[in-house]
Amino acid sequence: MEDNQRKLHAIMIPYPLQGHVNPCVHLATKLASNGFTVTFVNTEAIHHKISTSHPHSAGDDLFAEARQSGLDIRYMTVSDGFPVEFDRQLNLDQFRETFLRVFPILVDELVGKMVRISDPPINCLIADTFHVWSSHIADKYNLVNVSFSTQPALVFTLYYHLDLLRSNGHFDSINGNRKDIIDYIPGVKAIKQTDLMSHLQDTDTSTLLHQIIFRAFENVKRTDFIISNTVQELECETILALQQKQPTFAVGPILPSNFSNNIVATSLLSESNCSQWLNNKPRESVLYVSFGSLANVTKSNIVEIAHGLLLSRVNFVWVLRHNIVSDEESYCLPIGFEDEIKHRGLIVPWCSQIAVISHSSIGGFLTHCGWNSILESIWCTVPLLCFPVMTDQLTIRKLVVDDWRIGINLSEQKSINRKEVAEKINHLMSAKSGDELREEIKKVKRTLENAMKIDGSSQKNVNQFIKAIKHKIDENS
């Protein structure tokens, strides 16, 4: 009975966006593989999307197959305050308001119930960094409080040091934000103001989204531990500086345990199978084009990308979602575009990105620079053509292009033109420059591989995190 009382049982709650759910699922399987019992909680809306997208595999329990593999992962859902059919994207402010005010109450009720009935007892709460309520709930139920950052340490530490950015006039300044180099953030040598996350370049910081960010990072500073989906050696100085503030563990890259065949369904959209088309293309001859699930790509830029693909003459797979272009997406593409590219281009509304970029025919990736996409591309040694649009993508581009030199910029401007698009695509896909980038990516991949070994930094950090959790539980007893 005493052993059961001390068994690690974490309730884990991701932020309800695709880019946050994916790494949280993979973290759950990683921790379960290291002896944790995990109760994973999705919102009802996210569960509905996944179940609809995977009707033959998801069912009511996304982790059923994981349990068959011996992992102790339970699955639950909680309301986010709206019925599943409510369109959150079209009513974003209304959703954010409810998510900020009502969702914490619903989570509190669920956690309270789980604390009373769970066996083994829940003793740890792992919540996405952007949740604002975790410290209140962890304190209320005497749980170890863990913040999970799904972003690189550079992004995390910039949000963490909002007070320094504000006091130095680089953020939220009544006189307009300064544009000079930022060189005073602990663990960050220097960064341009234009490489800050888009929310930190805004002049209007009164929005609901900004309030969520402010409250989330006030909350983070009250947590017991921070775990980050990055690698110690990739962001060493930044991680070390954060460790001076709070116990921080770099445990990345958090990827599916079976990289090309994930046992847990995570996609919020139905996936097209591109493998047959890719099988008929030469090695490293295909450009993969995707801007993620929430990328804010303008219609004019979609048009220029389409023309650029025509001019470049390369083979490509383009993930072109209806909600990016609209339900009348054909009018946004050049006349005759699909006829002209039918032998060398494939357009799909969604696909398994890992399945595509791990295919031998893929030679480059035109990306918005989402962190999951970057880690997956490094793992598959696919060179990157970067076109960040919003949020942390601008900062991640700096890591990719300036620091690690594993990708190139599509444009320094928010608006692009077709000639520039074609030139950059051809540069990326050419044998000489593509091979140079690929050699750099192989070096970074070796860093990831070494970190994941039994004696690697990430696995050591997982072990240290587990020891720290157990010690904290004993303190709380």
Secondary structure by P-SEA (a helix, b strand, c coil): cccccccbbbbccccccaaaaaaaaaaaaaaaaaccccbbbbcaaaaaaaaaacccccccccaaaaaaacccccccccccccccccccccaaaaaaaaaaccaaaaaaaaaaaaaacccccccbbbbccccccaaaaaaaaccbbbbbbcccaaaaaaaaaaaaaaaacccccccccccccccccccccccccccccccccccccccaaaaaaaaaaaaaaaccbbbbcccccccaaaaaaaaaccccccccccccccccccccccccbbbbbaaaaaaacccccbbbbbccccccccaaaaaaaaaaaaaaccccccccccccccccccccccccccccccccbbbbcccaaaaaaaccccccccccccaaaaaaaaaacccccccccccaaaaaaaaacccccccccccccccccaaaaaaaaaaaacaaaaaaaaaaaaaaaaaaaaaaccccaaaaaaaaaaaaaaaaaaaac
